[in-house]
Amino acid sequence: LLAEKAATGSATTPDEVLADPGLKAFFDESVRKIGEKVVFARLEKFVAGEGAQLVSYVHNTSGPQTDGGKIGVLVEIVGDAELGREIAQHISFARPKALSEAEVSPELLAKETAIIHEQTANDPKLQGKPEAAINSAVQGRVRKFLGEIVLLNQAYVRDDKKTVSQLLSEGKSSINRYAVFQVGENAPKGDA
């Protein structure tokens, strides 16, 4: 009920959803029945664009006999829905930080590049090498970093000879966006 109202209503934050007294009472009663501390901390609305469809995957980390998973992924894909589900499974495992390189925060990239540059400058294997060789090594390590955090650049977990981008291309599909939810993601350390 809560997810349905959040998806179909005009609310854009958890607080706006829970501002409805009926939904707040439903949420509080559900939490009471569960007997666990539950926080409605994040809301993401997905409406499939033209020609796209939404695919979800919930990874059950507790075994097949439990009531729910701990990691959920929602993917908006244009093309093959089954491929979208496979990509959602990949996302739950590989945990990319961005869909494409363009979505990587400039601050994160600058910070990581500075760290890589310092590590490279102190690498004994590169001591005495020309500046061009050091710059080339930095660029290679930055590409490797982007390959780890950018979904489209990641090696596909079921076939590491292909990137996710190559897999999507072969399947004549594309991903518009994705979201990952994890139980306890917003909990203070020690509470999750």
N, C-alpha and C positions, 0 to 999 in steps of 0.2 A: 504494500500500500504506500509506504513512504517513498520508495523508489519510483513508483508510478506517478505519484503526485509531484515529485521533484522533476521528473522527466516531462510531464505534460503541463506543469504550471509555469508561471512567469518568474519564479524565484531563481536567483543566480548564486545564492550562498546558502550554506546549511542553516544559518540563523534565520534567513527569510523563509525557508521551508518550515522550520519549527515555530515561526511566528503564528502559524495557524493553530489555534488552541486544540482542535481535534487531532491534528497530526502530532502535536507535542504530547498529548495524553497517550496516543497510540505508541509513540516512541518510548515514553517513560514506562508504560506498562510492559512493553517488549523487553526493555532493559531489566525491569524487575523480575520478569519470568526467567530470563537467561541467568541472572545472578552474577553477571560480570560487568565490569566498568566498560561502557560503550560510549564512544564519542563520535558524533557525526561531524567530522572535521573538514571534509572536502566534497565538493560537488562539481562534476563535469558533465555538461550536456553535449550529446552527440546527435545531430540530425544528419542523416546521410544525404550528401549532395546528389545532384543529378547523375544517374548511372552508377552511383556508389551503393554499397551495402555495409551494414555494421555486423561485425563478427566478434564474438566474445569467447574468452577462454578463461577458465578458473583452474588454477593448478592446485591440486589437493596434496598438500605436503604432509598430511597426517594419516594417509592410508585410505583404502577404498571404503571402509566401513564408517566413515565420519560424515557429518552433515555439511561440511563446507570446506572450501580451500582457504589458503592464506594469501594467495596472489591472484589477482584478477586483471585481465588485459582486455581492452576494447580497441578494435581496429576498424577504421573506415577504409574500405578497399574498393577500388574500381577494378572489376574483373572477377577472377575465380575466388568464390567464397571459401572453398576448401583450402586453397593456398593462403587465404587470409587467416584461417584458423591455424595453419602451420606456422605462419609468421607470428601470430599471437603467442603460440607456444614458445617459439624462439625468443620473443621479447621477454617472456616470464623467466627464462633461463639467463639470457645474455644481458638484460637490464640496460639497454642503450639509454643515453642521456638526451639524444636528439634524433630526429628523423633524418635530417640532412646536414651537411656541413654548414649550410647557410643558417641553420637554427642553433648552432653552437654559440653560446654567449661569448662575445668578444673578450670579456673579462677573464673567463675560464681559459680561453685559448691563449691570451697574453700571459696569464699566470703560468700555465703549463709550458709554454714556449720558453719563458724565462728560466724555469726549473731545468728544462731539457738543455738549454744553452749552457747553464752553469755546470750541469753534469758532464756535458760533452767537453767543455773547456778543461775540466779536471780529469778527463779520461786518459789514463797513462798510454793507452794505445794510440791516441791522437796527438800526443805531445810532439812538438816539432813539425807537425803537418801544416801545409799551407792553409790560410784562412778559408779558401774555397772548399777544401776538404772538410773542414770543421763545419762550415755552413751547410754543406751537402749532408753531413751526418745529422745535423740539427733538423733539417727538412725531412729526412727519412724517419727520424724518431717522432716528429710531429705527425707525419702521415700515419705512422703506426698507432699513435695515441688516438687519432681521429678514427682509425679502423676499429678501435676498441669501443668508442663511445657513440659513434654515429650508426644508427640502424642500417642504413643503406650500404655502408662501407663494411659492416661486420661480416665475418665468415659465417655462413649458415651452419647452425649447430649440427644438422643432420648430414651435411656434406661440406666439409670445410674447404673444399677446392673451389666453391662458388661463394660469391658474396650474396647478401640478401637482394641487392640491386639486380644482379645477374639472374637470380631465381625469379624475381618479379618480371623481368624482361622476357625470360623464357615462357612464363605463364601469361604473357600479354596483360599484365596487371600492374596497378600502381597503388600506393598507400597515400592517402591524404593526410592522415594523422592517427595517433594512437594515444592511449592513456593506460597507466599502470597503477593499480591500487594494491596496497599490501596491508594486511591486518597489523595494526600497531605502528604504522608509518609516522603518525603524528604524536605518538606517545612519548613522554619524557623517557630518557634512558633509565632502564630498570623497571619500567611499568609494562612493557610489551611482552 
